[in-house]
Amino acid sequence: MPTFTYKGITAGGMPANGVVEAFDEIEAMELARAQCRVVQEVKRVRARTNLLAINITKPKAKLKNLAIMCSQFSIILNAGLPIGRAVALVADQTTDKYLKSVLADVSSDVAAGHSLADSLENKGDTLPTMFIETIRSGEESGHLPEAFARLHTYFDKRSKIAAKVASALTYPIFVVIIAVVVVAVMMVAVIPAMTGMISSLGTDMPWITQLLIDSSDWLQANILWVVLVIALVLAALKLYGRSDSGKSVFALMKLKAPIVGVISVYSGAAEFANSMATLIAAGLPMTRAVQVTSRVLENYLLSRETGAMLAGLTEGKSLGECMEETNYFPRTLIEMATVGEQTGELEETLQTIGEFYDSETQRVTDRALSLLEPALLVLMALFAGGIVVALYLPMFQLYASM
């Protein structure tokens, strides 16, 4: 439970300060009033982090672990255990260190009478918004086990898709890394070692060989500057990517890029359909479901377009009409959502179209990689072959002149 410090004035007019443990600032204020007549300030204490155990990256629960946790909650709650006991049991069973820490804190909050959704939301923004909102809806409707079952299905599906895409990308990434390492070694070590031997042949240096030697000499002389420039460019791109204009530019590049753009569009459509289907099934109103979905989507432009639908929905427009005004969602998704809304089967339609775009994402990813892998091998062969030819061309010319 968070710790708060307070400053105030006692009934006798003396200054007072102290420390209380509370769920939020409101509860901390109430506890502080029990100690002093006037509370002047309440401030949350930031926990000190052990430098040996510090997390360089922002803590985040893995989709697979979230799916397993939701399944455990669904089974335990269906067995009739109270929510406080269920949280404690799942906290003991989970192997994810981050989830174990969060659930341990949540257990004490729930035992104190707070709702599960509010307790989870109070732990920061590292848990998915969709996860918290679906639980909140399940608590309010009295169908919390069913809400956890739907979340298990959703996160399990997303984790499997992410695992397939990551597995498919492993080989091309490995090939590119090996290529960069090989080229760097040749430019820094191999070519300088052979330069003296090539110069001793006494023949006119071919232009391609001279270009290769000059490039190697320049790289050795300016290697630190090259590394510095690359680091600065990457840092500048990262900072630019955090701005609204940078997010929009990079998101548009992902959607419009050859081959990869189709993957981004289909993946975004699957995320939208699956998220909306899960939230609607959990009982969230359309406006809230759209708002939460806009925060779930990874692509910034798709997220912004989804958030813009709220204005149309509050004016009385249907979801299909709002989607008609978007620019980047696939036409099939828009038409199917419109049909599902008109027939009163929006949840089932979105679930079906989500499964369709999940399979399409995997299909176009596999197809793109089937084209990319031989292309990478050909490029590596051409580059390596060019270096070898440039190094041995002077020898060939010498033998030809003998």
matplotlib code that plots the C-alpha trace (Angstrom):
import matplotlib.pyplot as plt

x = [0.0, 1.4, 2.9, 2.1, 3.6, 1.4, 1.9, -0.8, -1.7, -2.9, -5.9, -3.5, -2.1, 1.2, 2.7, 2.5, 3.8, 3.8, 3.5, 0.4, -0.3, -3.3, -4.9, -4.9, -4.6, -8.2, -7.8, -4.5, -6.1, -8.8, -6.2, -4.2, -7.2, -7.4, -4.0, -4.3, -7.1, -5.9, -4.1, -1.9, -0.2, -0.4, 2.4, 3.0, 6.4, 8.4, 9.9, 13.7, 15.0, 17.9, 20.5, 21.5, 17.9, 16.8, 14.8, 16.3, 13.1, 9.6, 8.1, 5.5, 3.6, 4.0, 0.8, 1.3, 1.6, -1.5, -3.5, -2.4, -3.2, -6.7, -7.4, -6.4, -8.7, -11.6, -11.2, -10.8, -13.7, -16.0, -15.1, -16.7, -13.7, -14.0, -12.0, -9.6, -8.6, -8.5, -6.0, -3.7, -3.8, -3.0, -0.2, 1.4, 1.0, 2.2, 5.9, 6.0, 7.9, 6.1, 2.6, 3.5, 4.6, 1.4, -0.9, 0.7, 0.0, -3.5, -4.3, -4.0, -6.0, -8.9, -8.8, -9.3, -12.5, -11.4, -12.5, -10.1, -10.1, -9.4, -6.6, -5.0, -5.4, -3.7, -0.5, 0.4, -0.1, 2.0, -1.1, -3.2, -6.1, -8.3, -7.5, -8.5, -11.7, -12.9, -12.4, -14.2, -17.2, -17.2, -17.3, -20.1, -22.2, -21.5, -19.9, -16.2, -15.4, -16.8, -14.8, -11.6, -12.5, -12.9, -9.6, -7.9, -9.1, -8.1, -4.6, -3.9, -4.8, -2.7, 0.3, 0.2, 0.0, 2.9, 5.0, 4.4, 5.5, 8.5, 9.5, 9.2, 11.3, 14.1, 15.9, 16.0, 17.2, 19.9, 21.0, 21.2, 23.2, 25.7, 26.0, 26.8, 29.4, 31.1, 31.3, 32.7, 35.4, 36.4, 36.5, 38.5, 40.7, 40.8, 41.2, 44.0, 45.9, 45.7, 46.4, 50.2, 50.2, 48.1, 50.2, 53.4, 52.2, 53.2, 50.1, 47.7, 45.1, 41.5, 39.0, 36.9, 39.9, 41.1, 37.6, 37.4, 40.9, 40.0, 36.7, 38.5, 41.2, 38.5, 36.5, 39.5, 40.4, 36.9, 35.4, 34.7, 33.0, 30.9, 29.7, 29.0, 27.0, 25.0, 24.2, 23.2, 20.9, 19.3, 18.8, 17.3, 14.9, 13.9, 13.2, 11.3, 9.3, 8.0, 6.4, 3.0, 4.3, 7.0, 4.5, 2.2, 5.1, 6.4, 2.9, 2.1, 5.4, 4.4, 1.0, 2.2, 5.5, 5.7, 4.8, 5.3, 2.4, -0.1, 1.0, 0.6, -2.9, -4.1, -2.5, -4.2, -7.6, -7.3, -6.4, -9.4, -11.9, -10.7, -10.5, -14.0, -15.5, -14.0, -15.1, -18.6, -19.0, -17.8, -20.8, -19.0, -21.0, -20.0, -18.4, -16.3, -15.3, -14.1, -12.2, -10.4, -9.7, -8.1, -5.6, -4.9, -4.0, -0.2, -0.3, -0.6, -2.7, -5.2, -5.4, -6.0, -8.7, -10.4, -10.4, -11.9, -15.0, -16.1, -17.3, -19.5, -20.9, -21.9, -23.7, -25.8, -24.0, -23.5, -20.1, -20.2, -20.9, -18.0, -15.7, -16.7, -14.9, -11.5, -8.7, -6.6, -8.9, -9.5, -12.8, -13.8, -13.6, -15.8, -18.4, -18.5, -18.9, -21.7, -23.5, -23.0, -24.4, -27.4, -28.2, -27.7, -24.7, -21.8, -19.9, -20.0, -19.2, -16.2, -14.9, -15.2, -13.5, -10.8, -10.0, -9.9, -7.4, -5.3, -4.9, -4.4, -1.6, 0.2, -0.3, 1.1, 3.9, 4.9, 4.7, 6.8, 9.5, 9.5, 10.4, 12.7, 14.9, 16.2, 16.6, 18.8, 20.9, 21.4, 22.4, 24.9, 26.3, 26.6, 28.2, 30.7, 31.4, 32.1, 34.6, 36.4, 36.5, 37.9, 40.6, 41.7, 41.2, 44.8, 46.2, 44.0, 45.4, 49.0, 48.5, 46.9, 49.8, 52.5]
y = [0.0, 3.5, 5.6, 9.3, 12.1, 14.8, 18.2, 19.9, 21.7, 20.0, 21.1, 22.9, 25.0, 23.1, 22.0, 18.3, 15.9, 12.2, 9.2, 7.1, 4.2, 4.7, 3.5, 7.1, 10.7, 11.0, 8.1, 9.6, 12.9, 11.2, 9.4, 12.5, 14.4, 11.8, 13.0, 16.8, 19.4, 21.0, 19.1, 21.4, 19.0, 15.3, 13.9, 10.4, 9.0, 7.7, 4.3, 4.2, 1.7, -0.6, 0.2, -3.5, -4.5, -1.5, -2.2, -0.3, -0.8, 0.0, -3.0, -4.7, -8.0, -10.4, -11.3, -15.0, -14.5, -12.2, -14.9, -17.6, -15.2, -14.5, -18.2, -18.8, -16.0, -17.4, -20.9, -19.8, -17.4, -20.0, -22.3, -19.7, -18.2, -14.5, -12.1, -11.2, -14.9, -15.4, -12.5, -13.9, -17.4, -16.2, -14.0, -17.1, -19.1, -16.7, -16.9, -13.4, -11.2, -8.1, -9.6, -11.2, -7.8, -6.1, -8.7, -8.8, -5.1, -5.4, -8.2, -5.9, -3.1, -5.6, -6.9, -3.3, -3.1, -1.5, -2.8, -5.0, -2.7, 0.4, -1.4, -2.5, 1.0, 2.5, 0.5, 2.6, 2.5, -0.6, -2.9, -2.8, -0.4, -3.0, -5.5, -3.0, -1.8, -5.3, -6.2, -3.1, -3.9, -7.5, -6.2, -3.8, -6.3, -9.2, -11.4, -11.1, -14.8, -14.4, -11.2, -13.0, -15.9, -13.4, -11.7, -15.1, -15.8, -12.3, -12.3, -15.9, -15.2, -12.0, -13.8, -16.6, -14.1, -12.1, -15.3, -16.4, -13.0, -12.9, -16.4, -15.5, -12.4, -14.2, -15.6, -12.3, -10.3, -12.9, -12.7, -8.9, -8.9, -11.5, -9.5, -6.3, -8.0, -9.7, -6.5, -4.6, -7.2, -7.2, -3.4, -3.0, -6.1, -8.1, -5.3, -3.4, -6.7, -7.3, -3.7, -4.0, -7.2, -5.7, -2.6, -4.7, -6.2, -3.1, -3.1, -0.3, -0.4, -1.0, 1.7, -0.7, -2.0, 1.6, 2.6, -0.4, 0.4, 4.2, 3.3, 1.0, 3.6, 6.3, 4.0, 3.1, 6.8, 8.0, 4.9, 6.9, 9.7, 7.1, 5.5, 8.9, 10.1, 6.8, 7.2, 10.8, 10.0, 7.1, 9.4, 12.2, 9.7, 8.4, 11.9, 12.8, 9.7, 10.8, 14.0, 14.0, 14.8, 12.1, 9.5, 10.4, 10.2, 6.9, 5.4, 6.5, 5.0, 1.7, 1.7, 2.8, 0.9, -1.7, -5.2, -4.3, -1.8, -4.5, -6.3, -3.2, -2.5, -6.1, -6.3, -3.0, -4.2, -7.4, -5.5, -3.2, -6.0, -8.3, -5.5, -4.1, -7.6, -8.4, -5.0, -5.1, -8.7, -7.5, -5.0, -1.7, 0.9, 1.7, 5.0, 3.5, 0.5, 2.8, 5.0, 2.0, 0.5, 3.7, 3.4, -0.3, 0.1, 0.2, 2.2, 5.9, 6.9, 4.0, 4.9, 8.6, 7.7, 5.4, 8.1, 10.5, 8.2, 9.3, 12.7, 11.0, 8.4, 11.1, 12.9, 9.8, 8.2, 4.5, 2.8, 2.0, 5.6, 6.7, 4.1, 5.4, 8.6, 6.9, 6.7, 3.7, 0.9, -1.9, -1.6, -5.1, -4.3, -1.2, -3.1, -6.1, -3.8, -2.0, -5.2, -6.6, -3.4, -3.4, -7.1, -6.7, -9.2, -6.7, -8.7, -12.0, -10.2, -8.4, -11.6, -13.3, -10.5, -10.3, -14.0, -13.4, -10.5, -12.5, -15.3, -12.7, -11.0, -14.3, -15.2, -11.9, -12.0, -15.5, -14.3, -11.2, -13.3, -15.9, -13.0, -11.3, -14.2, -15.0, -11.3, -10.9, -13.9, -12.6, -9.1, -10.7, -12.8, -9.8, -7.6, -10.3, -11.3, -7.7, -7.3, -10.6, -9.5, -6.1, -7.6, -10.2, -8.2, -6.8, -10.3, -11.4, -8.4, -9.3, -12.9, -11.8, -9.5, -12.2]
z = [0.0, -0.8, 1.9, 2.4, 4.5, 5.9, 7.5, 9.6, 12.8, 16.0, 18.1, 20.4, 17.5, 17.3, 13.9, 13.3, 10.6, 10.2, 7.9, 7.0, 4.7, 2.5, -0.8, -2.3, -1.3, -0.2, 2.3, 3.4, 4.1, 6.2, 8.2, 8.7, 10.0, 12.8, 14.0, 13.5, 13.3, 10.1, 7.3, 5.2, 2.9, 1.9, -0.3, -1.6, -0.8, -3.7, -2.9, -3.1, -5.7, -5.0, -7.7, -7.9, -8.7, -10.8, -13.9, -16.9, -18.9, -17.7, -16.0, -18.2, -17.9, -20.7, -22.7, -22.0, -18.3, -18.3, -20.1, -17.5, -14.6, -16.1, -16.5, -12.8, -11.6, -13.7, -12.3, -8.7, -8.7, -10.4, -7.5, -5.1, -3.4, -2.4, -4.5, -1.7, -1.2, -5.0, -5.4, -2.7, -4.2, -7.7, -6.3, -4.8, -8.0, -10.6, -11.7, -13.3, -10.8, -11.8, -11.6, -8.3, -6.9, -8.2, -6.9, -3.5, -3.1, -4.6, -2.1, 0.9, -0.9, -1.7, 1.8, 3.0, 1.0, -2.3, -5.7, -7.7, -10.7, -8.6, -6.8, -10.1, -11.6, -8.5, -9.3, -12.3, -16.1, -16.8, -16.8, -20.0, -19.9, -21.5, -18.7, -15.9, -17.7, -18.4, -14.8, -13.7, -15.9, -14.6, -11.0, -11.7, -13.5, -11.1, -13.8, -12.8, -13.5, -17.1, -17.5, -16.6, -19.0, -21.9, -21.0, -20.9, -24.5, -25.7, -24.2, -25.1, -28.8, -28.8, -27.2, -29.8, -32.7, -31.3, -30.7, -34.3, -35.7, -33.5, -34.5, -38.2, -37.8, -35.9, -39.0, -41.1, -38.1, -37.4, -41.0, -41.0, -37.7, -39.1, -42.3, -40.5, -38.3, -41.2, -43.2, -40.2, -39.6, -43.3, -43.5, -40.2, -40.2, -43.4, -46.0, -44.2, -43.8, -47.6, -48.7, -48.4, -50.4, -53.1, -53.3, -53.6, -56.9, -58.7, -61.0, -61.6, -59.0, -60.4, -59.4, -57.4, -55.4, -54.7, -53.6, -51.2, -49.8, -49.4, -47.7, -45.3, -44.5, -43.9, -41.7, -39.5, -39.2, -38.3, -36.6, -33.4, -35.4, -37.3, -34.0, -32.5, -35.5, -35.6, -31.9, -32.3, -35.2, -33.3, -30.3, -32.4, -34.1, -30.7, -29.3, -32.5, -32.3, -28.9, -30.3, -31.9, -35.3, -35.0, -33.9, -36.9, -39.4, -38.1, -37.9, -41.5, -42.7, -41.0, -42.7, -46.2, -46.4, -49.2, -48.0, -44.3, -44.5, -45.2, -42.1, -40.0, -41.4, -40.9, -37.4, -36.4, -37.8, -35.8, -32.6, -33.1, -33.8, -31.0, -28.4, -29.3, -29.2, -25.8, -24.3, -25.7, -24.4, -21.0, -20.9, -21.6, -23.4, -27.0, -26.2, -23.4, -25.5, -28.3, -25.8, -24.3, -27.7, -28.9, -26.0, -26.8, -30.5, -31.1, -34.3, -33.4, -36.4, -35.9, -32.2, -33.0, -35.6, -33.2, -30.5, -33.0, -33.3, -29.8, -31.1, -33.7, -31.2, -28.7, -31.5, -32.1, -35.0, -35.3, -35.1, -38.8, -39.7, -37.5, -39.1, -42.6, -41.7, -41.0, -43.6, -42.6, -41.5, -44.1, -46.0, -45.1, -41.4, -41.8, -43.8, -41.5, -38.4, -40.1, -41.0, -37.4, -35.9, -38.2, -37.4, -33.7, -33.7, -33.5, -30.8, -32.8, -36.1, -34.6, -33.1, -36.5, -38.4, -35.7, -36.2, -40.0, -39.7, -37.2, -39.8, -42.6, -40.5, -40.1, -43.8, -45.2, -42.6, -43.8, -47.4, -46.8, -45.0, -47.8, -50.2, -47.8, -46.8, -50.4, -51.1, -48.0, -49.0, -52.6, -51.3, -48.9, -51.6, -54.0, -51.3, -50.2, -53.7, -54.7, -51.8, -52.8, -56.5, -55.6, -53.5, -56.0, -59.2, -59.1, -58.9, -61.9, -63.9, -62.9, -64.1, -67.3, -68.1, -67.6]

ax = plt.figure().add_subplot(projection="3d")
ax.plot(x, y, z, "-o")
ax.set_aspect("equal")
plt.show()
